[in-house]
Amino acid sequence: MFPSAAETLRDPDNTRARIRRVVAQTPFTGLHLHDFRHYVAGVLDDAGLTAREIADYLGHERTSTTQEDYM
């Protein structure tokens, strides 16, 4: 979900730690990395993408996962 400058996937632990450090410097307590997935799904839904397109973007095999948990 978060590509590196080399266009490879970033290490999830490094990404999670970095985001935690950034969030700690903001007034947004309780914000987690997974919250960004929900935000992105909402933006894509508002933009008119289908459940299948959003599921593909989020890496969900089943559209039901996307529809039940993200839309």
CHARMM internal coordinates of N, CA and C (Angstrom, degrees):
IC EDIT
DIST 1 N 1 CA 1.4422
DIST 1 CA 1 C 1.5212
ANGL 1 N 1 CA 1 C 111.33
DIST 1 C 2 N 1.3189
ANGL 1 CA 1 C 2 N 116.68
DIHE 1 N 1 CA 1 C 2 N -28.70
DIST 2 N 2 CA 1.4612
ANGL 1 C 2 N 2 CA 120.84
DIHE 1 CA 1 C 2 N 2 CA -179.20
DIST 2 CA 2 C 1.5283
ANGL 2 N 2 CA 2 C 108.81
DIHE 1 C 2 N 2 CA 2 C -119.70
DIST 2 C 3 N 1.3312
ANGL 2 CA 2 C 3 N 117.83
DIHE 2 N 2 CA 2 C 3 N 91.33
DIST 3 N 3 CA 1.4651
ANGL 2 C 3 N 3 CA 119.52
DIHE 2 CA 2 C 3 N 3 CA -178.94
DIST 3 CA 3 C 1.5220
ANGL 3 N 3 CA 3 C 111.68
DIHE 2 C 3 N 3 CA 3 C -70.84
DIST 3 C 4 N 1.3198
ANGL 3 CA 3 C 4 N 114.38
DIHE 3 N 3 CA 3 C 4 N 151.76
DIST 4 N 4 CA 1.4619
ANGL 3 C 4 N 4 CA 120.24
DIHE 3 CA 3 C 4 N 4 CA 177.50
DIST 4 CA 4 C 1.5230
ANGL 4 N 4 CA 4 C 109.46
DIHE 3 C 4 N 4 CA 4 C -87.85
DIST 4 C 5 N 1.3184
ANGL 4 CA 4 C 5 N 115.69
DIHE 4 N 4 CA 4 C 5 N 176.96
DIST 5 N 5 CA 1.4657
ANGL 4 C 5 N 5 CA 120.49
DIHE 4 CA 4 C 5 N 5 CA 177.46
DIST 5 CA 5 C 1.5275
ANGL 5 N 5 CA 5 C 110.70
DIHE 4 C 5 N 5 CA 5 C -62.44
DIST 5 C 6 N 1.3381
ANGL 5 CA 5 C 6 N 116.34
DIHE 5 N 5 CA 5 C 6 N -26.88
DIST 6 N 6 CA 1.4602
ANGL 5 C 6 N 6 CA 121.34
DIHE 5 CA 5 C 6 N 6 CA 179.11
DIST 6 CA 6 C 1.5302
ANGL 6 N 6 CA 6 C 111.79
DIHE 5 C 6 N 6 CA 6 C -85.11
DIST 6 C 7 N 1.3407
ANGL 6 CA 6 C 7 N 116.27
DIHE 6 N 6 CA 6 C 7 N 7.50
DIST 7 N 7 CA 1.4580
ANGL 6 C 7 N 7 CA 123.58
DIHE 6 CA 6 C 7 N 7 CA 179.29
DIST 7 CA 7 C 1.5242
ANGL 7 N 7 CA 7 C 112.99
DIHE 6 C 7 N 7 CA 7 C 62.97
DIST 7 C 8 N 1.3295
ANGL 7 CA 7 C 8 N 115.99
DIHE 7 N 7 CA 7 C 8 N 31.35
DIST 8 N 8 CA 1.4551
ANGL 7 C 8 N 8 CA 122.23
DIHE 7 CA 7 C 8 N 8 CA 171.34
DIST 8 CA 8 C 1.5219
ANGL 8 N 8 CA 8 C 107.01
DIHE 7 C 8 N 8 CA 8 C -113.30
DIST 8 C 9 N 1.3184
ANGL 8 CA 8 C 9 N 116.88
DIHE 8 N 8 CA 8 C 9 N 165.64
DIST 9 N 9 CA 1.4586
ANGL 8 C 9 N 9 CA 119.29
DIHE 8 CA 8 C 9 N 9 CA 178.32
DIST 9 CA 9 C 1.5227
ANGL 9 N 9 CA 9 C 109.98
DIHE 8 C 9 N 9 CA 9 C -74.68
DIST 9 C 10 N 1.3087
ANGL 9 CA 9 C 10 N 115.85
DIHE 9 N 9 CA 9 C 10 N 139.26
DIST 10 N 10 CA 1.4597
ANGL 9 C 10 N 10 CA 120.80
DIHE 9 CA 9 C 10 N 10 CA 177.32
DIST 10 CA 10 C 1.5252
ANGL 10 N 10 CA 10 C 109.53
DIHE 9 C 10 N 10 CA 10 C -73.81
DIST 10 C 11 N 1.3202
ANGL 10 CA 10 C 11 N 115.33
DIHE 10 N 10 CA 10 C 11 N 154.97
DIST 11 N 11 CA 1.4540
ANGL 10 C 11 N 11 CA 120.71
DIHE 10 CA 10 C 11 N 11 CA 174.82
DIST 11 CA 11 C 1.5309
ANGL 11 N 11 CA 11 C 108.08
DIHE 10 C 11 N 11 CA 11 C -65.16
DIST 11 C 12 N 1.3276
ANGL 11 CA 11 C 12 N 118.47
DIHE 11 N 11 CA 11 C 12 N 125.05
DIST 12 N 12 CA 1.4710
ANGL 11 C 12 N 12 CA 120.37
DIHE 11 CA 11 C 12 N 12 CA -176.72
DIST 12 CA 12 C 1.5294
ANGL 12 N 12 CA 12 C 113.56
DIHE 11 C 12 N 12 CA 12 C -58.59
DIST 12 C 13 N 1.3269
ANGL 12 CA 12 C 13 N 117.88
DIHE 12 N 12 CA 12 C 13 N -37.46
DIST 13 N 13 CA 1.4674
ANGL 12 C 13 N 13 CA 120.24
DIHE 12 CA 12 C 13 N 13 CA -179.87
DIST 13 CA 13 C 1.5236
ANGL 13 N 13 CA 13 C 111.14
DIHE 12 C 13 N 13 CA 13 C -66.11
DIST 13 C 14 N 1.3211
ANGL 13 CA 13 C 14 N 116.84
DIHE 13 N 13 CA 13 C 14 N -41.63
DIST 14 N 14 CA 1.4670
ANGL 13 C 14 N 14 CA 120.23
DIHE 13 CA 13 C 14 N 14 CA 178.40
DIST 14 CA 14 C 1.5278
ANGL 14 N 14 CA 14 C 110.79
DIHE 13 C 14 N 14 CA 14 C -66.16
DIST 14 C 15 N 1.3173
ANGL 14 CA 14 C 15 N 116.28
DIHE 14 N 14 CA 14 C 15 N -41.92
DIST 15 N 15 CA 1.4660
ANGL 14 C 15 N 15 CA 120.57
DIHE 14 CA 14 C 15 N 15 CA 179.30
DIST 15 CA 15 C 1.5211
ANGL 15 N 15 CA 15 C 110.54
DIHE 14 C 15 N 15 CA 15 C -63.17
DIST 15 C 16 N 1.3223
ANGL 15 CA 15 C 16 N 115.99
DIHE 15 N 15 CA 15 C 16 N -45.75
DIST 16 N 16 CA 1.4652
ANGL 15 C 16 N 16 CA 121.16
DIHE 15 CA 15 C 16 N 16 CA -180.00
DIST 16 CA 16 C 1.5298
ANGL 16 N 16 CA 16 C 110.78
DIHE 15 C 16 N 16 CA 16 C -60.70
DIST 16 C 17 N 1.3256
ANGL 16 CA 16 C 17 N 117.23
DIHE 16 N 16 CA 16 C 17 N -45.39
DIST 17 N 17 CA 1.4674
ANGL 16 C 17 N 17 CA 121.22
DIHE 16 CA 16 C 17 N 17 CA -179.77
DIST 17 CA 17 C 1.5262
ANGL 17 N 17 CA 17 C 111.14
DIHE 16 C 17 N 17 CA 17 C -63.91
DIST 17 C 18 N 1.3051
ANGL 17 CA 17 C 18 N 116.50
DIHE 17 N 17 CA 17 C 18 N -41.72
DIST 18 N 18 CA 1.4660
ANGL 17 C 18 N 18 CA 119.79
DIHE 17 CA 17 C 18 N 18 CA -179.61
DIST 18 CA 18 C 1.5287
ANGL 18 N 18 CA 18 C 111.34
DIHE 17 C 18 N 18 CA 18 C -65.06
DIST 18 C 19 N 1.3149
ANGL 18 CA 18 C 19 N 116.54
DIHE 18 N 18 CA 18 C 19 N -43.03
DIST 19 N 19 CA 1.4619
ANGL 18 C 19 N 19 CA 119.80
DIHE 18 CA 18 C 19 N 19 CA 179.69
DIST 19 CA 19 C 1.5218
ANGL 19 N 19 CA 19 C 110.33
DIHE 18 C 19 N 19 CA 19 C -66.34
DIST 19 C 20 N 1.3245
ANGL 19 CA 19 C 20 N 117.53
DIHE 19 N 19 CA 19 C 20 N -38.66
DIST 20 N 20 CA 1.4725
ANGL 19 C 20 N 20 CA 119.84
DIHE 19 CA 19 C 20 N 20 CA 176.82
DIST 20 CA 20 C 1.5234
ANGL 20 N 20 CA 20 C 111.08
DIHE 19 C 20 N 20 CA 20 C -59.68
DIST 20 C 21 N 1.3240
ANGL 20 CA 20 C 21 N 116.77
DIHE 20 N 20 CA 20 C 21 N -42.20
DIST 21 N 21 CA 1.4717
ANGL 20 C 21 N 21 CA 120.14
DIHE 20 CA 20 C 21 N 21 CA 179.22
DIST 21 CA 21 C 1.5223
ANGL 21 N 21 CA 21 C 110.94
DIHE 20 C 21 N 21 CA 21 C -63.34
DIST 21 C 22 N 1.3179
ANGL 21 CA 21 C 22 N 117.13
DIHE 21 N 21 CA 21 C 22 N -42.56
DIST 22 N 22 CA 1.4653
ANGL 21 C 22 N 22 CA 121.03
DIHE 21 CA 21 C 22 N 22 CA -179.85
DIST 22 CA 22 C 1.5274
ANGL 22 N 22 CA 22 C 110.27
DIHE 21 C 22 N 22 CA 22 C -66.51
DIST 22 C 23 N 1.3262
ANGL 22 CA 22 C 23 N 117.05
DIHE 22 N 22 CA 22 C 23 N -46.28
DIST 23 N 23 CA 1.4655
ANGL 22 C 23 N 23 CA 121.00
DIHE 22 CA 22 C 23 N 23 CA -179.07
DIST 23 CA 23 C 1.5237
ANGL 23 N 23 CA 23 C 110.58
DIHE 22 C 23 N 23 CA 23 C -62.74
DIST 23 C 24 N 1.3251
ANGL 23 CA 23 C 24 N 117.47
DIHE 23 N 23 CA 23 C 24 N -35.17
DIST 24 N 24 CA 1.4690
ANGL 23 C 24 N 24 CA 121.27
DIHE 23 CA 23 C 24 N 24 CA 179.81
DIST 24 CA 24 C 1.5260
ANGL 24 N 24 CA 24 C 111.87
DIHE 23 C 24 N 24 CA 24 C -61.49
DIST 24 C 25 N 1.3125
ANGL 24 CA 24 C 25 N 117.56
DIHE 24 N 24 CA 24 C 25 N -21.42
DIST 25 N 25 CA 1.4633
ANGL 24 C 25 N 25 CA 122.11
DIHE 24 CA 24 C 25 N 25 CA -179.47
DIST 25 CA 25 C 1.5300
ANGL 25 N 25 CA 25 C 112.02
DIHE 24 C 25 N 25 CA 25 C -91.75
DIST 25 C 26 N 1.3232
ANGL 25 CA 25 C 26 N 116.94
DIHE 25 N 25 CA 25 C 26 N 5.71
DIST 26 N 26 CA 1.4659
ANGL 25 C 26 N 26 CA 121.53
DIHE 25 CA 25 C 26 N 26 CA -178.71
DIST 26 CA 26 C 1.5273
ANGL 26 N 26 CA 26 C 109.81
DIHE 25 C 26 N 26 CA 26 C -117.05
DIST 26 C 27 N 1.3230
ANGL 26 CA 26 C 27 N 116.96
DIHE 26 N 26 CA 26 C 27 N 168.77
DIST 27 N 27 CA 1.4694
ANGL 26 C 27 N 27 CA 119.34
DIHE 26 CA 26 C 27 N 27 CA 176.20
DIST 27 CA 27 C 1.5335
ANGL 27 N 27 CA 27 C 113.36
DIHE 26 C 27 N 27 CA 27 C -80.36
DIST 27 C 28 N 1.3189
ANGL 27 CA 27 C 28 N 118.14
DIHE 27 N 27 CA 27 C 28 N 3.71
DIST 28 N 28 CA 1.4632
ANGL 27 C 28 N 28 CA 122.02
DIHE 27 CA 27 C 28 N 28 CA -175.96
DIST 28 CA 28 C 1.5248
ANGL 28 N 28 CA 28 C 111.10
DIHE 27 C 28 N 28 CA 28 C -88.57
DIST 28 C 29 N 1.3171
ANGL 28 CA 28 C 29 N 116.52
DIHE 28 N 28 CA 28 C 29 N 79.42
DIST 29 N 29 CA 1.4584
ANGL 28 C 29 N 29 CA 119.88
DIHE 28 CA 28 C 29 N 29 CA 179.36
DIST 29 CA 29 C 1.5252
ANGL 29 N 29 CA 29 C 109.56
DIHE 28 C 29 N 29 CA 29 C -74.51
DIST 29 C 30 N 1.2939
ANGL 29 CA 29 C 30 N 116.00
DIHE 29 N 29 CA 29 C 30 N 146.86
DIST 30 N 30 CA 1.4598
ANGL 29 C 30 N 30 CA 120.72
DIHE 29 CA 29 C 30 N 30 CA 177.87
DIST 30 CA 30 C 1.5142
ANGL 30 N 30 CA 30 C 114.92
DIHE 29 C 30 N 30 CA 30 C 80.63
DIST 30 C 31 N 1.3188
ANGL 30 CA 30 C 31 N 118.20
DIHE 30 N 30 CA 30 C 31 N 7.58
DIST 31 N 31 CA 1.4609
ANGL 30 C 31 N 31 CA 121.43
DIHE 30 CA 30 C 31 N 31 CA 178.49
DIST 31 CA 31 C 1.5266
ANGL 31 N 31 CA 31 C 108.64
DIHE 30 C 31 N 31 CA 31 C -81.53
DIST 31 C 32 N 1.3221
ANGL 31 CA 31 C 32 N 116.39
DIHE 31 N 31 CA 31 C 32 N 131.96
DIST 32 N 32 CA 1.4597
ANGL 31 C 32 N 32 CA 121.64
DIHE 31 CA 31 C 32 N 32 CA -178.69
DIST 32 CA 32 C 1.5265
ANGL 32 N 32 CA 32 C 110.15
DIHE 31 C 32 N 32 CA 32 C -121.40
DIST 32 C 33 N 1.3089
ANGL 32 CA 32 C 33 N 115.17
DIHE 32 N 32 CA 32 C 33 N 160.11
DIST 33 N 33 CA 1.4597
ANGL 32 C 33 N 33 CA 121.19
DIHE 32 CA 32 C 33 N 33 CA -179.67
DIST 33 CA 33 C 1.5292
ANGL 33 N 33 CA 33 C 110.99
DIHE 32 C 33 N 33 CA 33 C -55.68
DIST 33 C 34 N 1.3150
ANGL 33 CA 33 C 34 N 117.13
DIHE 33 N 33 CA 33 C 34 N -39.53
DIST 34 N 34 CA 1.4634
ANGL 33 C 34 N 34 CA 120.33
DIHE 33 CA 33 C 34 N 34 CA -177.79
DIST 34 CA 34 C 1.5281
ANGL 34 N 34 CA 34 C 111.90
DIHE 33 C 34 N 34 CA 34 C -64.05
DIST 34 C 35 N 1.3243
ANGL 34 CA 34 C 35 N 116.87
DIHE 34 N 34 CA 34 C 35 N -24.70
DIST 35 N 35 CA 1.4668
ANGL 34 C 35 N 35 CA 120.18
DIHE 34 CA 34 C 35 N 35 CA 178.08
DIST 35 CA 35 C 1.5238
ANGL 35 N 35 CA 35 C 111.38
DIHE 34 C 35 N 35 CA 35 C -61.11
DIST 35 C 36 N 1.3233
ANGL 35 CA 35 C 36 N 117.27
DIHE 35 N 35 CA 35 C 36 N -29.88
DIST 36 N 36 CA 1.4619
ANGL 35 C 36 N 36 CA 120.74
DIHE 35 CA 35 C 36 N 36 CA 178.96
DIST 36 CA 36 C 1.5310
ANGL 36 N 36 CA 36 C 110.62
DIHE 35 C 36 N 36 CA 36 C -66.60
DIST 36 C 37 N 1.3287
ANGL 36 CA 36 C 37 N 117.33
DIHE 36 N 36 CA 36 C 37 N -34.74
DIST 37 N 37 CA 1.4690
ANGL 36 C 37 N 37 CA 120.58
DIHE 36 CA 36 C 37 N 37 CA 177.72
DIST 37 CA 37 C 1.5242
ANGL 37 N 37 CA 37 C 110.21
DIHE 36 C 37 N 37 CA 37 C -62.42
DIST 37 C 38 N 1.3237
ANGL 37 CA 37 C 38 N 116.07
DIHE 37 N 37 CA 37 C 38 N -43.15
DIST 38 N 38 CA 1.4637
ANGL 37 C 38 N 38 CA 120.05
DIHE 37 CA 37 C 38 N 38 CA 178.54
DIST 38 CA 38 C 1.5307
ANGL 38 N 38 CA 38 C 110.56
DIHE 37 C 38 N 38 CA 38 C -64.30
DIST 38 C 39 N 1.3190
ANGL 38 CA 38 C 39 N 115.97
DIHE 38 N 38 CA 38 C 39 N -40.41
DIST 39 N 39 CA 1.4668
ANGL 38 C 39 N 39 CA 120.22
DIHE 38 CA 38 C 39 N 39 CA 178.79
DIST 39 CA 39 C 1.5347
ANGL 39 N 39 CA 39 C 110.38
DIHE 38 C 39 N 39 CA 39 C -62.25
DIST 39 C 40 N 1.3232
ANGL 39 CA 39 C 40 N 116.09
DIHE 39 N 39 CA 39 C 40 N -48.12
DIST 40 N 40 CA 1.4661
ANGL 39 C 40 N 40 CA 120.58
DIHE 39 CA 39 C 40 N 40 CA -179.21
DIST 40 CA 40 C 1.5256
ANGL 40 N 40 CA 40 C 110.22
DIHE 39 C 40 N 40 CA 40 C -61.80
DIST 40 C 41 N 1.3185
ANGL 40 CA 40 C 41 N 117.52
DIHE 40 N 40 CA 40 C 41 N -42.44
DIST 41 N 41 CA 1.4644
ANGL 40 C 41 N 41 CA 120.48
DIHE 40 CA 40 C 41 N 41 CA 178.61
DIST 41 CA 41 C 1.5243
ANGL 41 N 41 CA 41 C 110.54
DIHE 40 C 41 N 41 CA 41 C -60.21
DIST 41 C 42 N 1.3162
ANGL 41 CA 41 C 42 N 117.19
DIHE 41 N 41 CA 41 C 42 N -40.98
DIST 42 N 42 CA 1.4636
ANGL 41 C 42 N 42 CA 120.91
DIHE 41 CA 41 C 42 N 42 CA 178.49
DIST 42 CA 42 C 1.5139
ANGL 42 N 42 CA 42 C 112.56
DIHE 41 C 42 N 42 CA 42 C -65.16
DIST 42 C 43 N 1.3192
ANGL 42 CA 42 C 43 N 116.39
DIHE 42 N 42 CA 42 C 43 N -41.54
DIST 43 N 43 CA 1.4689
ANGL 42 C 43 N 43 CA 120.81
DIHE 42 CA 42 C 43 N 43 CA 178.51
DIST 43 CA 43 C 1.5292
ANGL 43 N 43 CA 43 C 110.03
DIHE 42 C 43 N 43 CA 43 C -63.51
DIST 43 C 44 N 1.3270
ANGL 43 CA 43 C 44 N 116.54
DIHE 43 N 43 CA 43 C 44 N -44.19
DIST 44 N 44 CA 1.4631
ANGL 43 C 44 N 44 CA 120.05
DIHE 43 CA 43 C 44 N 44 CA 179.69
DIST 44 CA 44 C 1.5280
ANGL 44 N 44 CA 44 C 111.16
DIHE 43 C 44 N 44 CA 44 C -65.72
DIST 44 C 45 N 1.3256
ANGL 44 CA 44 C 45 N 116.67
DIHE 44 N 44 CA 44 C 45 N -38.94
DIST 45 N 45 CA 1.4645
ANGL 44 C 45 N 45 CA 120.80
DIHE 44 CA 44 C 45 N 45 CA 177.09
DIST 45 CA 45 C 1.5270
ANGL 45 N 45 CA 45 C 110.24
DIHE 44 C 45 N 45 CA 45 C -63.37
DIST 45 C 46 N 1.3235
ANGL 45 CA 45 C 46 N 116.76
DIHE 45 N 45 CA 45 C 46 N -45.61
DIST 46 N 46 CA 1.4703
ANGL 45 C 46 N 46 CA 121.03
DIHE 45 CA 45 C 46 N 46 CA 178.15
DIST 46 CA 46 C 1.5275
ANGL 46 N 46 CA 46 C 111.92
DIHE 45 C 46 N 46 CA 46 C -62.15
DIST 46 C 47 N 1.3375
ANGL 46 CA 46 C 47 N 116.09
DIHE 46 N 46 CA 46 C 47 N -29.15
DIST 47 N 47 CA 1.4656
ANGL 46 C 47 N 47 CA 120.74
DIHE 46 CA 46 C 47 N 47 CA -179.92
DIST 47 CA 47 C 1.5284
ANGL 47 N 47 CA 47 C 112.03
DIHE 46 C 47 N 47 CA 47 C -79.97
DIST 47 C 48 N 1.3398
ANGL 47 CA 47 C 48 N 116.28
DIHE 47 N 47 CA 47 C 48 N -4.60
DIST 48 N 48 CA 1.4531
ANGL 47 C 48 N 48 CA 119.31
DIHE 47 CA 47 C 48 N 48 CA 175.38
DIST 48 CA 48 C 1.5133
ANGL 48 N 48 CA 48 C 116.05
DIHE 47 C 48 N 48 CA 48 C 94.70
DIST 48 C 49 N 1.3298
ANGL 48 CA 48 C 49 N 118.10
DIHE 48 N 48 CA 48 C 49 N 9.56
DIST 49 N 49 CA 1.4564
ANGL 48 C 49 N 49 CA 119.21
DIHE 48 CA 48 C 49 N 49 CA 177.40
DIST 49 CA 49 C 1.5196
ANGL 49 N 49 CA 49 C 109.62
DIHE 48 C 49 N 49 CA 49 C -69.67
DIST 49 C 50 N 1.3158
ANGL 49 CA 49 C 50 N 115.83
DIHE 49 N 49 CA 49 C 50 N 151.91
DIST 50 N 50 CA 1.4631
ANGL 49 C 50 N 50 CA 120.43
DIHE 49 CA 49 C 50 N 50 CA 178.59
DIST 50 CA 50 C 1.5250
ANGL 50 N 50 CA 50 C 109.62
DIHE 49 C 50 N 50 CA 50 C -76.90
DIST 50 C 51 N 1.3286
ANGL 50 CA 50 C 51 N 115.06
DIHE 50 N 50 CA 50 C 51 N 164.30
DIST 51 N 51 CA 1.4644
ANGL 50 C 51 N 51 CA 119.92
DIHE 50 CA 50 C 51 N 51 CA 176.96
DIST 51 CA 51 C 1.5271
ANGL 51 N 51 CA 51 C 110.34
DIHE 50 C 51 N 51 CA 51 C -59.46
DIST 51 C 52 N 1.3350
ANGL 51 CA 51 C 52 N 117.69
DIHE 51 N 51 CA 51 C 52 N -37.41
DIST 52 N 52 CA 1.4664
ANGL 51 C 52 N 52 CA 121.08
DIHE 51 CA 51 C 52 N 52 CA 179.24
DIST 52 CA 52 C 1.5291
ANGL 52 N 52 CA 52 C 110.79
DIHE 51 C 52 N 52 CA 52 C -64.25
DIST 52 C 53 N 1.3280
ANGL 52 CA 52 C 53 N 117.10
DIHE 52 N 52 CA 52 C 53 N -43.17
DIST 53 N 53 CA 1.4686
ANGL 52 C 53 N 53 CA 120.62
DIHE 52 CA 52 C 53 N 53 CA 179.63
DIST 53 CA 53 C 1.5283
ANGL 53 N 53 CA 53 C 110.89
DIHE 52 C 53 N 53 CA 53 C -64.38
DIST 53 C 54 N 1.3225
ANGL 53 CA 53 C 54 N 116.49
DIHE 53 N 53 CA 53 C 54 N -41.38
DIST 54 N 54 CA 1.4642
ANGL 53 C 54 N 54 CA 120.01
DIHE 53 CA 53 C 54 N 54 CA 179.40
DIST 54 CA 54 C 1.5235
ANGL 54 N 54 CA 54 C 109.78
DIHE 53 C 54 N 54 CA 54 C -67.70
DIST 54 C 55 N 1.3292
ANGL 54 CA 54 C 55 N 117.27
DIHE 54 N 54 CA 54 C 55 N -42.34
DIST 55 N 55 CA 1.4658
ANGL 54 C 55 N 55 CA 121.34
DIHE 54 CA 54 C 55 N 55 CA 177.91
DIST 55 CA 55 C 1.5247
ANGL 55 N 55 CA 55 C 110.48
DIHE 54 C 55 N 55 CA 55 C -58.92
DIST 55 C 56 N 1.3153
ANGL 55 CA 55 C 56 N 117.02
DIHE 55 N 55 CA 55 C 56 N -44.24
DIST 56 N 56 CA 1.4674
ANGL 55 C 56 N 56 CA 120.77
DIHE 55 CA 55 C 56 N 56 CA 178.42
DIST 56 CA 56 C 1.5207
ANGL 56 N 56 CA 56 C 110.89
DIHE 55 C 56 N 56 CA 56 C -61.58
DIST 56 C 57 N 1.3169
ANGL 56 CA 56 C 57 N 116.85
DIHE 56 N 56 CA 56 C 57 N -43.33
DIST 57 N 57 CA 1.4666
ANGL 56 C 57 N 57 CA 121.30
DIHE 56 CA 56 C 57 N 57 CA -179.33
DIST 57 CA 57 C 1.5233
ANGL 57 N 57 CA 57 C 110.95
DIHE 56 C 57 N 57 CA 57 C -63.00
DIST 57 C 58 N 1.3358
ANGL 57 CA 57 C 58 N 115.97
DIHE 57 N 57 CA 57 C 58 N -39.77
DIST 58 N 58 CA 1.4626
ANGL 57 C 58 N 58 CA 120.29
DIHE 57 CA 57 C 58 N 58 CA -178.61
DIST 58 CA 58 C 1.5249
ANGL 58 N 58 CA 58 C 112.87
DIHE 57 C 58 N 58 CA 58 C -83.57
DIST 58 C 59 N 1.3337
ANGL 58 CA 58 C 59 N 116.41
DIHE 58 N 58 CA 58 C 59 N -9.20
DIST 59 N 59 CA 1.4595
ANGL 58 C 59 N 59 CA 119.98
DIHE 58 CA 58 C 59 N 59 CA 179.73
DIST 59 CA 59 C 1.5171
ANGL 59 N 59 CA 59 C 113.85
DIHE 58 C 59 N 59 CA 59 C 83.75
DIST 59 C 60 N 1.3284
ANGL 59 CA 59 C 60 N 116.77
DIHE 59 N 59 CA 59 C 60 N 23.57
DIST 60 N 60 CA 1.4573
ANGL 59 C 60 N 60 CA 121.01
DIHE 59 CA 59 C 60 N 60 CA 177.96
DIST 60 CA 60 C 1.5193
ANGL 60 N 60 CA 60 C 109.69
DIHE 59 C 60 N 60 CA 60 C -89.40
DIST 60 C 61 N 1.3076
ANGL 60 CA 60 C 61 N 115.97
DIHE 60 N 60 CA 60 C 61 N 132.03
DIST 61 N 61 CA 1.4574
ANGL 60 C 61 N 61 CA 120.20
DIHE 60 CA 60 C 61 N 61 CA 177.03
DIST 61 CA 61 C 1.5287
ANGL 61 N 61 CA 61 C 110.63
DIHE 60 C 61 N 61 CA 61 C -72.54
DIST 61 C 62 N 1.3353
ANGL 61 CA 61 C 62 N 115.59
DIHE 61 N 61 CA 61 C 62 N -39.92
DIST 62 N 62 CA 1.4676
ANGL 61 C 62 N 62 CA 120.86
DIHE 61 CA 61 C 62 N 62 CA -177.01
DIST 62 CA 62 C 1.5257
ANGL 62 N 62 CA 62 C 110.56
DIHE 61 C 62 N 62 CA 62 C -105.00
DIST 62 C 63 N 1.3165
ANGL 62 CA 62 C 63 N 116.36
DIHE 62 N 62 CA 62 C 63 N 133.47
DIST 63 N 63 CA 1.4663
ANGL 62 C 63 N 63 CA 119.54
DIHE 62 CA 62 C 63 N 63 CA 176.62
DIST 63 CA 63 C 1.5233
ANGL 63 N 63 CA 63 C 110.83
DIHE 62 C 63 N 63 CA 63 C -67.27
DIST 63 C 64 N 1.3260
ANGL 63 CA 63 C 64 N 117.07
DIHE 63 N 63 CA 63 C 64 N -24.36
DIST 64 N 64 CA 1.4665
ANGL 63 C 64 N 64 CA 119.60
DIHE 63 CA 63 C 64 N 64 CA 179.66
DIST 64 CA 64 C 1.5249
ANGL 64 N 64 CA 64 C 111.06
DIHE 63 C 64 N 64 CA 64 C -62.54
DIST 64 C 65 N 1.3237
ANGL 64 CA 64 C 65 N 117.47
DIHE 64 N 64 CA 64 C 65 N -35.19
DIST 65 N 65 CA 1.4680
ANGL 64 C 65 N 65 CA 120.64
DIHE 64 CA 64 C 65 N 65 CA 176.34
DIST 65 CA 65 C 1.5167
ANGL 65 N 65 CA 65 C 109.65
DIHE 64 C 65 N 65 CA 65 C -61.24
DIST 65 C 66 N 1.3064
ANGL 65 CA 65 C 66 N 116.15
DIHE 65 N 65 CA 65 C 66 N -46.01
DIST 66 N 66 CA 1.4636
ANGL 65 C 66 N 66 CA 121.21
DIHE 65 CA 65 C 66 N 66 CA -179.75
DIST 66 CA 66 C 1.5204
ANGL 66 N 66 CA 66 C 110.93
DIHE 65 C 66 N 66 CA 66 C -64.31
DIST 66 C 67 N 1.3079
ANGL 66 CA 66 C 67 N 116.50
DIHE 66 N 66 CA 66 C 67 N -47.70
DIST 67 N 67 CA 1.4635
ANGL 66 C 67 N 67 CA 120.55
DIHE 66 CA 66 C 67 N 67 CA -176.42
DIST 67 CA 67 C 1.5271
ANGL 67 N 67 CA 67 C 112.16
DIHE 66 C 67 N 67 CA 67 C -66.84
DIST 67 C 68 N 1.3196
ANGL 67 CA 67 C 68 N 117.86
DIHE 67 N 67 CA 67 C 68 N -40.28
DIST 68 N 68 CA 1.4647
ANGL 67 C 68 N 68 CA 121.03
DIHE 67 CA 67 C 68 N 68 CA -176.41
DIST 68 CA 68 C 1.5260
ANGL 68 N 68 CA 68 C 112.74
DIHE 67 C 68 N 68 CA 68 C -78.14
DIST 68 C 69 N 1.3209
ANGL 68 CA 68 C 69 N 116.95
DIHE 68 N 68 CA 68 C 69 N -34.65
DIST 69 N 69 CA 1.4680
ANGL 68 C 69 N 69 CA 120.18
DIHE 68 CA 68 C 69 N 69 CA -172.91
DIST 69 CA 69 C 1.5221
ANGL 69 N 69 CA 69 C 114.86
DIHE 68 C 69 N 69 CA 69 C -104.78
DIST 69 C 70 N 1.3418
ANGL 69 CA 69 C 70 N 117.60
DIHE 69 N 69 CA 69 C 70 N -19.00
DIST 70 N 70 CA 1.4601
ANGL 69 C 70 N 70 CA 119.43
DIHE 69 CA 69 C 70 N 70 CA -171.72
DIST 70 CA 70 C 1.5219
ANGL 70 N 70 CA 70 C 114.86
DIHE 69 C 70 N 70 CA 70 C -124.99
DIST 70 C 71 N 1.3185
ANGL 70 CA 70 C 71 N 118.17
DIHE 70 N 70 CA 70 C 71 N -14.96
DIST 71 N 71 CA 1.4599
ANGL 70 C 71 N 71 CA 119.58
DIHE 70 CA 70 C 71 N 71 CA -175.28
DIST 71 CA 71 C 1.5244
ANGL 71 N 71 CA 71 C 110.60
DIHE 70 C 71 N 71 CA 71 C -116.07
END
COOR INIT
IC SEED 1 N 1 CA 1 C
IC BUILD
